[in-house]
Amino acid sequence: MASEGAEYDGAGDTKAADSKTADSKTADPKTADPKIAAAIAAAEAAGPQSGQTVRVDSWIWAVRLVKTRSLGATACRGGHVRVNGERVKPAHAVRVGDEVRLRHEGRERVVVVTRLIRKRVGAPVAAQCYVDNSPPPPPREAITPAGVRDRGAGRPTKRDRREMERLRGLAGPVQARTRPGGGFGPAPGGPGPGGGSHKPRP
């Protein structure tokens, strides 16, 4: 009987060990990664105090969707920021679960708020504060202004300048000068082939 009890206790210890192993496998991978866990802790530290709200212009700046808070406020005033489909003012309070749409620098960002923060944080920490549902960015050619040359390409040639003027719409139609009697060439009294002007002999 004693040996049977010992065998039973050993089986129980084995089951307990197996359950702990299963729990460790099903643990959240975000908390298992020390870098992500540190980012989440930093995001929670940057959050508001109990009972405080977070302005939308402050939040989009804190999570690095815009470079400055003033740009966030300007985007709100210009109607480029929507929360749950509604245009909002800079002082609008965001909540967890809100969908924030931002049109900035030729790109639309669509994010869902998962954490509220008031202080600007690094990119890894900011990524823990929202779910990014943004469409892919447009190709570089679609957002590059016409006539802009790559850095280090050197001075443009005459052909490059004509092409840039054509793209900008600055080049007008080329008009050939004609003589009063017909034919092409310099007008009477204009410079001759030698670079001087034709003067009648006395």
C-alpha positions in Angstrom: 0.0 0.0 0.0 2.8 2.4 0.8 4.4 1.8 -2.6 1.1 2.4 -4.3 0.8 5.7 -2.4 4.3 6.7 -3.4 3.5 5.9 -7.0 0.4 8.0 -6.8 2.2 11.0 -5.4 4.8 10.8 -8.1 2.2 10.9 -10.7 0.6 13.9 -9.1 4.0 15.7 -9.2 4.4 14.9 -12.9 1.0 16.3 -13.7 1.7 19.5 -11.8 5.0 19.9 -13.7 3.2 19.3 -17.0 0.6 21.9 -16.2 3.3 24.5 -15.4 5.0 23.7 -18.7 1.8 24.2 -20.6 1.1 27.5 -18.8 4.6 28.8 -19.8 3.9 27.8 -23.5 0.6 29.6 -23.5 2.0 32.7 -21.9 1.7 36.0 -23.8 4.8 36.2 -26.1 4.8 40.0 -25.7 5.4 39.7 -22.0 7.9 36.9 -22.6 10.1 39.1 -24.7 12.1 41.4 -22.3 12.4 44.2 -24.8 8.6 44.3 -25.5 7.9 44.0 -21.7 10.1 47.0 -21.1 8.4 48.9 -23.8 5.0 48.2 -22.3 6.2 49.2 -18.9 7.5 52.5 -20.3 4.2 53.1 -22.1 2.3 52.6 -18.9 4.7 55.0 -17.1 3.9 57.6 -19.7 0.2 57.3 -19.2 -2.1 59.8 -17.5 -2.9 59.9 -13.8 -6.1 58.4 -12.6 -9.1 60.4 -13.8 -7.1 62.5 -16.3 -7.9 62.5 -20.0 -5.6 62.8 -23.0 -6.1 65.3 -25.8 -6.0 63.9 -29.3 -3.3 66.4 -30.5 -1.2 65.3 -27.5 -1.7 61.6 -28.2 -0.9 61.6 -31.9 2.3 63.5 -31.0 3.2 61.2 -28.1 2.9 58.1 -30.3 5.0 59.7 -33.0 2.4 60.1 -35.7 3.4 63.8 -36.0 6.7 65.4 -35.2 5.5 68.2 -33.0 2.4 68.8 -30.9 1.7 72.1 -32.8 1.5 70.1 -36.0 -1.0 67.8 -34.4 -3.1 70.8 -33.4 -2.9 72.2 -36.9 -3.9 68.9 -38.4 -7.0 68.9 -36.1 -8.0 72.4 -37.0 -7.6 71.7 -40.7 -9.9 68.7 -40.5 -7.2 66.1 -41.1 -7.9 64.2 -37.9 -10.9 62.1 -37.4 -11.9 60.0 -34.3 -14.4 57.3 -35.0 -15.3 59.0 -38.3 -15.9 62.4 -36.8 -13.7 65.5 -37.3 -12.4 66.6 -33.9 -10.8 69.6 -32.3 -7.3 69.5 -30.7 -8.8 69.3 -27.2 -10.9 66.2 -28.0 -10.3 63.4 -25.4 -9.4 60.0 -26.9 -10.2 56.7 -25.2 -9.0 53.2 -25.5 -10.7 51.6 -28.5 -11.1 54.8 -30.5 -10.1 54.7 -34.2 -8.0 57.7 -35.1 -7.5 58.6 -38.7 -4.8 61.1 -39.6 -4.0 62.6 -43.0 -0.4 63.9 -42.9 2.5 64.4 -45.4 0.5 62.8 -48.2 -0.3 59.6 -46.3 -3.3 58.4 -44.3 -2.7 56.7 -41.0 -5.4 54.6 -39.4 -4.7 53.4 -35.8 -6.8 52.0 -33.0 -5.9 53.3 -29.5 -4.8 50.6 -27.1 -3.0 52.8 -24.5 -3.3 56.4 -23.4 0.0 58.3 -23.0 0.7 62.0 -22.6 4.5 62.0 -23.0 6.4 61.4 -26.2 8.1 58.0 -26.3 10.4 56.1 -28.6 9.2 54.2 -31.6 9.3 50.7 -29.9 7.2 52.0 -27.0 4.8 54.0 -29.3 4.1 50.8 -31.2 2.6 49.3 -28.1 0.0 52.1 -27.8 -2.0 51.4 -30.9 -2.9 48.9 -33.6 -1.8 50.1 -37.0 -4.4 49.5 -39.7 -2.9 52.0 -42.1 -2.9 51.3 -45.8 0.5 50.9 -47.4 2.3 54.2 -48.2 2.2 55.5 -51.7 5.3 55.0 -54.0 8.0 57.6 -53.8 7.3 58.8 -57.3 3.7 59.7 -56.3 4.7 62.1 -53.5 7.9 63.6 -55.0 7.3 67.0 -56.5 7.9 67.4 -60.2 11.4 68.7 -61.0 13.0 67.6 -57.7 16.4 66.0 -58.3 18.0 63.4 -56.1 20.7 64.7 -53.8 24.2 64.3 -55.2 23.0 64.2 -58.8 25.0 67.3 -59.7 23.9 70.3 -61.7 21.1 69.7 -64.3 22.0 69.9 -68.0 20.1 72.0 -70.5 18.0 69.0 -71.4 17.2 68.4 -67.7 16.2 72.0 -67.2 13.9 71.9 -70.3 12.3 68.7 -68.9 11.8 70.2 -65.5 10.2 73.3 -67.0 7.9 71.1 -69.1 6.9 69.2 -66.0 6.2 72.4 -64.1 4.3 73.8 -66.9 6.6 76.8 -67.4 7.8 76.1 -70.9 5.7 77.9 -73.5 5.4 77.1 -77.2 8.5 77.8 -79.3 7.8 80.5 -81.8 10.2 81.0 -84.8 10.9 84.5 -85.9 10.3 85.2 -89.6 11.4 88.0 -91.8 8.7 90.3 -93.2 9.5 89.0 -96.7 9.2 85.4 -95.7 11.8 82.9 -94.6 13.5 82.3 -91.3 16.3 84.3 -89.8 17.0 87.5 -87.9 14.7 90.5 -88.3 15.9 93.5 -90.3 18.3 95.6 -88.2 19.1 92.6 -86.0 22.4 91.0 -85.5 24.0 89.4 -88.6 26.0 86.2 -89.0 29.1 87.9 -87.7 27.5 89.1 -84.5 27.2 92.8 -85.6 24.3 94.7 -87.0 23.7 95.5 -90.7 24.0 99.2 -91.4 23.3 100.7 -94.9 26.4 102.0 -96.7 26.4 105.7 -97.5 
